[in-house]
Amino acid sequence: PTLIVFETPDGPCFEFRGRSCLPVFLNGLGLTRDFIVGVPLDMLYRVQVILPTDGSVVYPSGAVLLYTEAWLR
């Protein structure tokens, strides 16, 4: 299983509920082209979805934050 990420002119994004495309970050950085096709779920320790309605100052348009176990140590 993978998390499917689309490449757009604005950068990689994850289509959320068929409406909006949220930017995707891996360990705090934008995804590289190697991971855009599919991020292996078994390498992820935590996934955080921030919606545009959550009021985030850092991610006002929302985001999908992916973290590996190595990053959290």
Secondary structure, DSSP 8 states (H G I E B T S, - for coil): -EE--EEETTEEEEEETTTEEEEEEETTEE--HHHHS-EEGGG-SEEEEE-GGG--SS-TT-EEEEE-HHHH-
